[in-house]
Amino acid sequence: MERTISFRLNGKPTSVTTDDERMLLWVLRSDLSLTGSKFGCGEGLCGACTVIVGQQAVRSCITPVKDVAGKAVMTIEGLGQSGLHAVQQAFIAHSAFQCGFCTPGMLLTACALLLKSPHPTREQISAHMEDNLCRCGAHPRILDAIQEVAATAKGGE
């Protein structure tokens, strides 16, 4: 059913009129020109489309836009709006990306973890990031980057 859905997007009020069953990923990419969230598997398995809704990492490719009505949504474009976020800085410092396709989803999944648990153990980080896939094999460096941020208590900021 087509209707107007209102939510906060990267800190700003946003409204779209669309089929309320349409997936959030396509609203972000096609209607709002925010292409940082990537289409990977289309089934919520790879994590390339991850955004933060409230403080939860959400797979936007399987999330109907109606599910974010009245909520706060953060995309990679909204992360670190006033300069690089601590997790972005750590990813750079640790070369925690190669091709970069998975990076937006990895960053937002890591930020969601650190919002809930500012000082996770390496095992907790590994378990939380397990479902975000990186074909380049950067997982050890990704874990190192997240662990560095967790150690400095800046994870959720």
C-alpha positions in Angstrom: 0.0 0.0 0.0 1.4 3.4 -0.9 1.7 5.9 1.9 3.9 8.5 3.3 6.5 7.1 5.8 8.3 9.6 8.0 11.5 8.9 10.0 14.8 10.6 11.0 17.5 9.9 8.5 21.0 10.7 9.6 19.6 13.2 12.1 17.2 14.9 9.8 13.4 14.5 9.4 12.7 12.6 6.2 9.5 11.5 4.5 8.9 9.4 1.5 5.8 8.4 -0.3 6.1 4.8 -1.6 4.8 1.3 -1.2 5.2 0.7 2.5 6.3 -2.9 1.8 9.2 -1.7 -0.4 12.6 -2.5 1.1 14.4 0.2 2.9 17.6 -0.4 0.8 15.8 0.6 -2.4 14.2 3.7 -0.8 17.6 4.8 0.4 19.4 4.1 -2.8 16.8 5.0 -5.4 14.6 7.6 -3.8 17.0 9.3 -1.4 20.2 8.9 -3.5 22.1 7.4 -0.5 24.2 4.7 -2.3 26.5 3.8 0.6 24.4 0.9 1.6 25.1 -1.8 -0.9 23.0 -4.6 -2.5 24.8 -7.8 -1.9 22.7 -11.0 -1.4 19.2 -9.5 -1.1 18.4 -11.9 1.6 19.9 -10.3 4.7 22.9 -12.7 4.8 25.9 -10.7 3.8 25.6 -7.4 5.7 26.5 -5.1 2.8 23.2 -3.3 3.2 23.4 -2.7 7.0 22.1 0.5 8.5 21.4 1.4 12.1 17.8 1.8 13.2 17.6 3.1 16.7 20.7 1.4 18.0 20.4 -1.8 16.2 22.2 -3.0 13.1 19.5 -3.8 10.5 19.7 -5.4 7.1 18.0 -2.8 4.9 17.5 -5.3 2.0 14.9 -7.2 4.0 13.4 -4.4 6.1 10.2 -2.9 4.7 10.3 0.9 4.9 7.1 0.8 7.0 9.2 -0.8 9.8 11.3 2.4 10.2 8.3 4.8 10.5 8.9 7.2 13.4 12.4 5.8 14.0 16.0 7.1 13.6 17.9 5.6 10.7 21.6 6.1 10.2 23.4 5.2 7.0 27.1 5.3 6.3 26.6 8.8 4.9 25.4 9.9 8.4 28.3 8.3 10.3 30.9 10.9 11.4 29.1 13.9 9.9 31.4 16.2 11.8 34.6 14.4 10.9 35.6 10.8 10.8 34.0 8.6 13.4 36.4 6.6 15.7 35.6 3.4 14.0 36.2 4.9 10.5 39.6 6.2 11.8 40.5 2.7 13.2 39.5 1.0 9.9 41.9 3.4 8.1 44.7 2.9 10.6 44.4 -0.9 10.4 43.8 -1.1 6.6 40.6 -2.9 7.5 39.2 -2.9 4.0 40.4 -3.8 0.6 37.8 -3.4 -2.2 35.5 -1.4 0.2 32.2 -3.1 -0.9 31.5 -4.5 2.6 33.0 -1.6 4.5 29.8 0.5 5.0 28.0 -2.5 6.5 31.0 -3.5 8.6 31.4 0.0 10.0 27.7 0.3 10.9 27.5 -3.2 12.4 30.6 -2.4 14.5 29.1 1.0 15.6 25.8 -0.8 16.7 27.8 -3.2 18.7 29.8 -0.5 20.4 26.6 1.5 21.2 25.3 -1.5 23.1 28.6 -2.7 24.5 31.3 -0.1 24.6 34.0 -2.5 25.7 33.4 -5.9 24.1 35.9 -8.7 24.2 37.6 -9.8 21.0 35.3 -12.9 21.1 32.2 -10.7 21.4 33.4 -8.6 18.5 34.1 -11.6 16.4 30.7 -13.2 17.1 28.9 -9.9 16.4 30.7 -9.4 13.1 30.5 -13.0 12.0 27.5 -12.5 9.7 29.1 -9.6 7.8 30.9 -11.1 4.9 34.2 -9.8 3.4 35.4 -11.6 0.3 38.8 -9.9 0.5 39.7 -11.6 3.8 40.1 -8.4 5.8 38.4 -9.9 8.9 41.4 -10.0 11.1 42.2 -6.3 10.5 38.5 -5.4 10.9 38.5 -7.1 14.3 41.7 -5.3 15.3 40.2 -2.0 14.3 37.0 -2.5 16.3 39.0 -3.8 19.3 41.2 -0.7 19.2 38.1 1.5 19.4 36.6 -0.6 22.2 39.8 -0.2 24.2 39.6 3.6 23.9 35.9 3.8 25.1 34.9 5.9 22.0 33.0 3.1 20.3 29.5 4.5 20.4 30.3 8.2 20.1 
